[in-house]
Amino acid sequence: MGRGSRLFWIFSVLLILTGCAPVISKNLKEQADPSLAFGDVIRNPEAFKGRTVVWGGEIIETTNEENGDTVLEVFQRPLSWREEPQETVASEGRFLVRVEKYLDPYVYRKGRKITVGGEILGEEVRPIGKMDYRYPLVLSKEIYLWTYYYYPYSYHPYPYDYGPSGYYYPWYPWGWGWGFGYYHHHHHHHR
């Protein structure tokens, strides 16, 4: 078995093992109203208090509070069919996520993509520059951190980058050849 076919075999097995893993649980998704658009909520977050949403985007800032909670400021992006925030689609604004536990701000750092399911608590007004910005505030019930690196290099087993739910996603939108080359280049030669 050559190196290429062994890699393909590993890739296939990982795909089978983790391909069905949901990002946000079916139970929570069923509580969310799919007709509720982010654009509607951001205009008047208070009107949608108590509603369940599944939103995603890129982290702008992670703040650990004294009471042990973590608040994430997120740059919203519409979700793809697999609930991944899409960088190619325009954002409709920002929102805040309150997580009732400590999240490490290095792991949940600026630029990382997250998908969150939770309940709208209302709005929180914070300044951006000289302007007051009305953020929809979501209480997180489930949060998923998207990973950067997906391809194990067969001779050098690096630790996989697991999301908080413990799932390891072995695919990437640009095709597996690109991902493998990227992973190999960045991790093999600079250790």
C-alpha atoms as one frame of an Amber mdcrd trajectory, in Angstrom:
protein
   0.000   0.000   0.000   1.609   3.235  -1.122   1.660   6.442   0.815  -1.116
   7.972  -1.290  -3.538   5.081  -0.917  -2.868   4.820   2.807  -3.675   8.489
   3.215  -6.809   8.056   1.179  -7.823   5.109   3.356  -7.309   7.130   6.561
  -9.261   9.995   5.019 -12.164   7.707   4.035 -12.405   6.095   7.462 -12.397
   9.492   9.184 -15.082  10.682   6.802 -17.273   7.679   7.637 -16.694   8.031
  11.378 -17.369  11.734  11.591 -19.309  12.648   8.480 -22.689  12.502  10.177
 -21.715  14.396  13.305 -24.046  17.386  13.697 -22.585  20.787  14.509 -25.680
  21.813  16.481 -27.967  19.103  17.864 -31.192  18.219  16.073 -33.130  18.963
  19.255 -31.885  22.560  19.434 -32.278  23.129  15.690 -35.928  22.079  15.906
 -36.542  24.846  18.465 -35.066  27.490  16.152 -37.290  29.392  13.755 -35.714
  29.078  10.269 -37.735  32.051   8.985 -36.190  34.340  11.596 -33.504  36.269
   9.712 -30.503  37.825  11.423 -31.290  41.103   9.635 -34.744  41.255  11.270
 -33.389  40.577  14.749 -30.590  43.133  14.580 -33.095  45.914  13.831 -34.958
  45.214  17.076 -33.384  42.473  19.236 -35.776  43.095  22.158 -38.758  41.990
  20.039 -37.259  38.506  19.632 -36.418  37.787  23.289 -36.720  34.108  24.160
 -36.507  32.900  20.548 -33.984  30.204  19.651 -31.507  30.853  16.840 -28.576
  29.092  15.166 -26.076  31.713  14.036 -22.430  31.803  13.104 -19.551  34.040
  12.205 -16.005  35.031  13.038 -14.864  35.944  16.531 -13.917  39.614  16.975
 -13.150  39.467  20.693 -13.431  37.061  23.621 -13.879  38.483  27.122 -13.748
  36.448  30.340 -15.972  37.994  33.001 -15.525  37.966  36.785 -18.493  35.658
  37.328 -16.849  32.934  35.200 -18.903  33.557  32.042 -17.333  34.307  28.671
 -18.719  36.836  26.194 -17.837  36.532  22.516 -18.273  39.388  20.074 -18.994
  37.829  16.686 -18.931  39.183  13.130 -21.995  37.461  11.675 -21.791  35.353
   8.504 -24.669  33.418   6.932 -24.342  29.657   7.398 -23.813  27.055   4.695
 -25.869  23.849   4.513 -23.458  22.281   6.996 -23.876  25.269   9.310 -20.418
  26.642   8.654 -20.080  30.450   8.507 -19.378  31.400   4.883 -16.596  33.937
   4.407 -17.691  34.625   0.829 -21.128  35.896   1.892 -21.573  39.430   3.226
 -22.114  39.926   6.940 -25.309  41.520   8.235 -23.718  42.825  11.423 -22.417
  41.736  14.796 -23.821  39.870  17.760 -22.762  38.876  21.270 -22.761  35.380
  22.708 -22.819  34.750  26.457 -21.390  31.355  27.406 -21.940  30.269  31.008
 -18.434  28.891  31.443 -14.793  29.873  30.987 -13.557  29.684  27.396  -9.871
  30.199  26.766  -9.471  33.405  24.729  -6.441  31.944  22.948  -8.504  29.033
  21.620 -11.532  31.257  20.924  -9.373  33.922  19.359 -10.005  36.630  16.779
 -10.775  35.290  13.328 -11.855  31.781  14.374 -15.212  30.670  13.037 -17.976
  29.551  15.367 -21.538  28.325  15.051 -23.763  28.815  18.068 -27.262  27.709
  19.014 -29.014  29.541  21.795 -31.667  31.879  23.069 -31.953  35.595  22.344
 -31.698  37.490  25.640 -32.368  40.889  24.071 -29.902  43.590  23.164 -26.763
  45.102  24.588 -25.532  48.509  23.496 -21.772  48.982  23.227 -19.680  51.635
  21.530 -17.864  50.894  18.269 -15.617  53.894  17.785 -17.839  56.924  18.438
 -21.066  55.139  17.587 -23.360  53.144  19.865 -24.051  49.715  18.407 -27.060
  47.568  19.324 -25.939  43.968  19.567 -28.381  41.076  19.716 -27.278  39.057
  22.771 -27.558  35.262  22.600 -27.246  32.885  25.542 -25.287  29.923  24.196
 -26.732  26.442  24.651 -24.366  24.824  22.160 -21.262  26.257  20.555 -19.073
  24.758  17.854 -15.574  26.007  17.045 -14.553  25.291  13.460 -11.081  23.866
  13.002  -8.345  24.989  10.661  -6.382  21.822   9.970  -7.965  18.647   8.747
  -5.328  16.320   7.322  -3.117  14.029   9.374   0.298  13.522   7.792   0.710
   9.757   7.792   4.268   9.579   9.170   4.016  12.352  11.724   0.858  12.019
  13.824   0.079  15.530  14.977  -2.616  16.077  17.555  -5.911  16.716  15.821
  -7.643  19.994  16.446 -10.934  19.020  18.058 -13.882  21.328  18.401 -15.447
  21.643  21.866 -17.985  18.981  21.021 -15.154  16.538  20.384 -15.790  16.027
  16.681 -12.948  16.000  14.202 -13.900  17.145  10.711 -11.611  15.720   8.050
 -12.765  17.756   5.057 -12.206  21.249   3.798 -14.048  23.257   1.149 -11.019
  23.712  -1.117 -10.471  20.023  -1.724  -8.281  17.617   0.102  -5.128  18.064
  -2.014  -4.883  21.700  -1.032  -5.589  20.942   2.600  -2.992  18.227   2.781
  -0.315  20.413   1.200  -1.139  23.286   3.532  -1.090  21.104   6.617   2.144
  19.409   5.618   3.898  22.662   4.768   2.913  24.523   7.913   3.324  21.782
  10.433   6.045  19.537   9.125   8.713  22.076   8.248   8.295  24.580  11.053
   8.293  22.434  14.126
